Amino acid sequence: MKLFSKNKGTGPKEKARPPIPEAGDTIVSKSILEGTAQLKWLFRRESNRGNGWVAFGDTDTQAYVDDTKNLRVVDFNTLAKIEPAILDVFYMPAGTDLELRKDRTGTYFVDTKTGQEIRERVKHPAQAAFEKNLKFLNQKEYPLEFFQGLFQKNQWMETTVVGEGDFPTGEVVLADPLAYLGGEYQTCLDRMIPPGRYPIQLSVLRSPLVGLRVAAARLRISEKAAVRYEIAMPKGKTLEDFGKPKVWTFFGVDTGLACVTDAQIGKEYQDFQDQWRREHPQKNLYQEYFQPLFQKSYEALPEQQNPGGSFLLWWLPQTQERLVLFSSGMGDGIYSGYWGLDGQGEAVELVIPFLNPEFFL
C-alpha cells in the first residue's frame, strides 16, 4: 500500500445516506435553516403531531428559541440534508436529549443524560428486536416458563385453534409447505406419536411494534401438562448429537409459511403439487391456488389474522386428509420444534417457537 496518495488531503467521500421513509415533521430553529448556526442540540419529546424531534443551533439563545417566530416545522429529512448525522439517531425514543459534537474523530452525538457517545446508527426498534430474536431461537433448551408463557392469554396474546391435522403414520415432519414439504429438505423428527388426528393451536401476538404475528405453533397430543421440554431431534439422531457437524435440528422457511404434519401427508402433498403444476404450467401455486383460500380463512376469522390470511386448514384434494398451514413469526428463517414431556417422559405436545414475545412489546 502506498504511503502517499495523489489525492492527499481529500479523503474518501462519505456515501450518501438514504432518507428515513415517512420521517414526519420536525421543529427546527430558523438559524439552522438559514445557515447562520450549526446544529448543536437535538431532543425528542412526546408529540401527537410530527415525530417529536426538536433541533436548536449552536448560537441559539433561550430568548431566541422562546420566540415562535424563530422556529420552523420541516420534514426531518430536510434537516438531514443540512446535517446527515441526525439520520443515525432518528429511532431513539421520546425523552432523548443529544448534543452534536465534531472533532478529529468525526461527527457524533452525545447523550446529555448519560454521557454516552453515539457513533453508529441506532436501529429501528423492530429491526433490533428481529436481530435479538434470531440469536434467541434454536437453542437446545429454554426455561419451562418460556413455553408456558407462549400460550397464556393476556392483553397482548391469545391462543387460537386452527383445526385438526391428520397424522396417519405418526411420523412427524416440520417444513415450509410451499418450498420443502415432501422433499429432501423437510425435517423428519426422530420421536413418533400415536397415529391419529390432533388439534393445532397458534399463539397470536398483537405487538405494538410489529403488529399481529404468530408467535408459536403447538401440536396437542394429549391433555396432560408438560413438565419439561426438549428440542426435537431429526430422524436417526438423539440429544447427544445436538451441536455435532451436519446435525440440524431446525427446518427452513423461505416463503413465510410453516406446517407440522405427517410424513405420509408430506408425500401426498408433493403428489398434489406435482400434478397441479403439470396442469397449470407457468402459474404460481400460491398466488393461483392457496392465496384465495387464505383470503377466505381471513374473512372467516378476521380478528385473529392479518389481511390476506395468517393460517389455513386445508384438505388434500385427493385424500381429504387435513393439513394446517400458518405464518411463521417474522417470516423466513430457521426454526426448531420442542417436545413437551409429561412426568413419565411421554410427549404431550410439540411446540414451534417463532419469536420471544417479550422482545416485541
PyMOL commands that set and color helices and strands:
alter all, ss='L'
color gray80, all
select helices_A, chain A and resi 30-34+62-66+68-70+76-82+84-88+125-136+144-150+239-241+263-279+285-300+302-304+357-360
alter helices_A, ss='H'
color red, helices_A
select strands_A, chain A and resi 25-29+39-44+53-57+71-75+97-103+106-111+117-118+157-167+171-175+187-192+196-207+211-220+228-231+250-253+257-262+311-315+322-327+333-336+338-341+347-353
alter strands_A, ss='S'
color yellow, strands_A
deselect
rebuild
show_as cartoon
